Amino acid sequence: MPIDQDKLNQLVSKFVGDLGASINGPTILIGEQLGLYKALAEGPMTPKSLADKTGISERYAREWLAAQAASGYVNYDSTTGRFWMSPEQIFTLTNEESPVYIPGAFYLVSSMYKDERKLVDAYKSGKGFGWHEHHNDLFQGTLKFFKPGYIANLVSSWLPSLEGVVPKLQEGAKVADVGCGYGASTIIMAKAFPKSKFIGYDYHLESIETARNAAITAGVTENTDFEVALAKEYKGKDFDLVTFFDCLHDMGDPAGAAKHVHDSLKPDGTWMVVEPAAKGTIEDNLNPIGRVFYNASAMICVPSSLSQEVGLGLGAQASDVDLGKVMQAGGFTRIRKATETPFNRIFEARI
């Protein structure tokens, strides 16, 4: 079979770009953990001045800065020998509440590399690999990756897109946040609506313990609680609102979870389901965002689902139709996409 040299060159060029991005990931995490980006955000610096500011070795500072400049994450002035950051770089690399905070995502990537050999075995056997079996970087990365988007959108646009929910929350509602992880979504809602009661549920004990500590730090222990429970078994009835943030597709029996939500809601209650952005077909998802979510799904979401009962394996790019079928199987008759962002779809389901 003849080789098209132009196509070969394009593929190799793409590989070089991907390789550079992959190798840059650990240095991004080093910059986040050592406060290098935040220090550089204060103004142009030489490697020595950054080293003095952060207490690291000057030689390491020079190489780290050059790596970031080559990646386009910082800038270099050859006339002064100083490195500096633009407002956009500062916004995405130092502001943990920015909706496009970059470093957090690389904790997710780190966990995938650390768990890769275990996933090879799962691929061969067809067995699952549970959420709780992953390296701790996954849990930290999930918090850091999703929390900025929740801060930017949850109270300002997602909840208001649901029919009649915000007034209930303002007056005092009962809310279950299922699959809450480290509790970011639960705490954001609890701070915004102090008259309401929020209970975060997750089957992962370590995540629940972290969420409880986070609630203490945030000062919302009066109207929050966190409990270890499966999505099909959490306790409580007569909820005004049940929320699932980026977790329904991870469940082995999402229809069973939907049925439990249905039974736990008040007759006029609302189920809010937040899922990754996706179109209806594979070909429609062959884009940069689809690339991120398909790879995350191949390493985290589908293995997690396959490790559980039923093991439906919806995947992070499940279509609106497939998600709707899950909600209908739970007994919900009024389902609509309430709003969406470049990274998320927000569904409203009612009895």
Secondary structure as UniProt FT lines:
FT   HELIX           5..33
FT   TURN            34..35
FT   HELIX           36..40
FT   TURN            41..42
FT   HELIX           47..54
FT   HELIX           58..71
FT   STRAND          75..77
FT   TURN            78..81
FT   STRAND          82..84
FT   HELIX           87..93
FT   TURN            96..97
FT   TURN            99..100
FT   HELIX           103..125
FT   HELIX           131..133
FT   HELIX           136..153
FT   HELIX           154..158
FT   HELIX           159..161
FT   TURN            163..164
FT   HELIX           165..171
FT   STRAND          174..178
FT   TURN            181..182
FT   HELIX           184..192
FT   TURN            194..195
FT   STRAND          197..202
FT   HELIX           205..218
FT   HELIX           221..223
FT   STRAND          224..228
FT   TURN            231..233
FT   STRAND          239..245
FT   HELIX           248..250
FT   HELIX           254..264
FT   STRAND          265..276
FT   HELIX           283..285
FT   HELIX           288..296
FT   HELIX           297..301
FT   HELIX           302..306
FT   TURN            316..317
FT   HELIX           320..329
FT   TURN            330..331
FT   STRAND          334..340
FT   STRAND          344..350
//
